[in-house]
Amino acid sequence: MLLQIPHYDEHGSNEFQIVGFYASHGWSRSDGIGNDSCFLFNLTQNLRLNAVPKRGPYLNLELSHHNSRSRDRIAIGGEALTIENDFHRITSKITTNSKFAFGNEPQWQTKVDSIIPGAHPLETPTFVEIWKFSLRM
């Protein structure tokens, strides 16, 4: 999944950040999927957050179909990237207990607090792309 998200720098200039997520398994309604080959990324910042082994599940889809209020939520790595309200509410929070870490060493995890450092909450994306690839032999 790729998201183009508006991001305002420290001078108030509007820039875009390209962030995304690689899922090792197909998405389905479940209590959690994925293995430690999943990762989050920010192409604009050249940032990759790897799944921390044995801390999964790495992707949760929480789907509800209430007529008046949709509570659908895509939770990637717990709070590492959360998408709610038909992509109008997106948050990212990386903590020491996160399921994703910057680099392969756990101590690097405290260096990055969001998939877009310094942005809480994130803006509504202007573009969303979701791809699915299958290998057939």
C-alpha positions in Angstrom: 0.0 0.0 0.0 1.2 3.5 -0.9 -0.1 6.7 0.6 0.7 10.3 -0.6 0.2 12.4 2.5 0.5 16.2 2.8 3.1 17.3 5.3 3.9 20.8 6.5 7.6 21.4 7.3 8.8 23.7 10.1 8.5 26.7 7.8 4.8 26.0 7.0 5.6 24.8 3.4 3.3 22.1 2.2 5.2 19.1 1.0 4.1 15.5 0.3 5.4 12.4 1.9 5.1 9.0 0.3 4.6 6.3 2.9 3.5 2.7 2.7 3.4 -0.8 4.0 4.4 -4.2 2.7 2.3 -7.1 3.9 3.6 -10.6 3.7 0.1 -12.1 3.5 -3.1 -11.2 1.8 -5.5 -9.0 3.7 -8.6 -10.5 5.1 -10.8 -10.1 8.1 -8.8 -11.7 10.8 -7.3 -11.2 14.3 -3.9 -10.5 12.7 -1.7 -11.5 9.9 1.8 -11.2 8.6 5.2 -12.4 9.6 8.5 -10.6 10.3 9.1 -9.9 6.6 6.5 -7.0 6.8 7.8 -3.5 6.8 6.7 0.2 6.8 8.4 2.8 4.7 8.7 6.4 3.9 10.1 6.9 0.4 10.5 10.7 0.8 12.6 10.3 3.9 14.4 7.1 2.8 13.1 5.4 5.9 12.3 1.8 6.5 10.9 0.3 9.7 11.3 -3.5 9.9 9.0 -5.9 11.7 10.4 -6.9 15.0 10.5 -10.7 15.1 8.0 -12.5 17.4 6.0 -9.2 18.1 3.3 -9.8 15.5 0.6 -9.8 14.3 1.7 -7.0 12.0 -1.6 -6.2 10.3 -5.1 -6.2 11.9 -8.3 -5.4 10.0 -11.1 -4.4 12.2 -14.3 -4.2 10.1 -17.7 -3.4 11.3 -20.7 -2.6 9.2 -22.9 -0.3 11.3 -25.3 1.8 9.2 -24.7 5.2 10.9 -21.1 4.9 11.9 -18.3 2.9 10.3 -15.7 1.8 12.7 -13.5 0.2 10.1 -9.8 0.3 11.0 -6.6 -0.9 9.5 -4.0 -1.2 12.2 -0.5 -1.8 11.0 1.9 -2.9 13.7 -0.6 -1.8 16.5 -0.1 2.0 16.4 2.8 2.2 13.9 0.3 3.2 11.2 -3.5 3.3 11.8 -6.0 4.1 9.1 -9.6 4.9 10.2 -12.7 6.8 9.0 -12.4 5.9 5.3 -8.7 7.2 5.2 -9.7 10.5 6.8 -7.9 9.8 10.1 -4.4 8.5 9.9 -2.0 8.3 12.8 1.5 6.9 13.3 3.1 6.2 16.7 6.4 4.3 17.1 7.3 3.4 20.7 9.8 1.1 22.4 7.0 -1.6 22.4 6.2 -1.1 18.7 6.0 -4.1 16.4 8.3 -2.2 13.9 11.8 -0.7 14.5 14.2 1.5 12.6 16.9 -0.8 11.3 17.6 -4.2 12.8 18.7 -3.1 16.3 16.1 -2.5 19.0 17.9 0.6 20.3 17.3 2.4 17.0 13.6 2.2 17.7 13.6 5.3 19.9 15.1 7.4 17.0 11.9 7.5 15.0 8.5 8.2 16.6 6.3 8.2 13.5 6.4 6.9 9.9 6.6 10.7 9.2 8.8 12.0 11.9 7.3 15.1 13.6 3.7 14.6 12.2 0.9 13.7 14.7 -1.7 13.1 13.4 -1.0 12.7 9.7 -3.1 14.6 7.1 -5.7 12.9 4.9 -3.9 11.3 2.0 -4.3 12.8 -1.5 -3.6 9.4 -3.2 -3.9 5.8 -2.1 -2.6 2.8 -4.1 -3.0 -0.8 -3.0 -1.4 -3.6 -5.1 -1.5 -7.3 -4.9 1.0 -9.6 -6.5 0.8 -13.3 -6.9 3.5 -15.7 -8.1 2.2 -18.6 -10.1 4.5 -21.4 -11.0 
